[in-house]
Amino acid sequence: YGEERYARQIARAIVRRREAEPITTTGDLVEVVRSAVPTPALFAGGHPAKRVFQALRIAVNDELGALRIALAAALSRLSVGGRVAVLTYHSLEDRIVKQAFAAAVRGCICPPRLPACACGLQPTIRLVNKKPITASPEEIAENPRSRSAKLRVAERLAVAA
């Protein structure tokens, strides 16, 4: 979930360490991660265990599952003309939002080879912005955490009866 480039090496190192002794503190885990990541990578992109802790948090809290549930609920309860805005900070979150919006915009799920639509599904939303809204260079300079933020907005359409 952390989209860690060296996930396999880190996982193997964790297994080896746990066979020898338990990992009981976050410091122990950081030590294992540092030992598994190649030296040049230790100096690029922030703390070497950042994505590992992020992945653990996402898994333990089922954050992606909660996002899917919340997004489906928001889209189903949205009034005609109402808008939903979703701010994501991670590519996995953004992918879920992008795919959910795309499915609601598409409507019909019939195979392309059918001569006419048989499912009758209509688009339920329209995208307010085709591309996500991201932080400006000025905002990033003032607030570096905004660098990864993406805002996607959709508006509910009147559904044909």
Helices and strands as residue ranges (DSSP letters): H 7-20, H 26-36, H 39-42, H 50-61, H 63-77, E 83-88, H 91-106, E 125-127, E 133-134, H 137-142, G 144-148, E 150-156
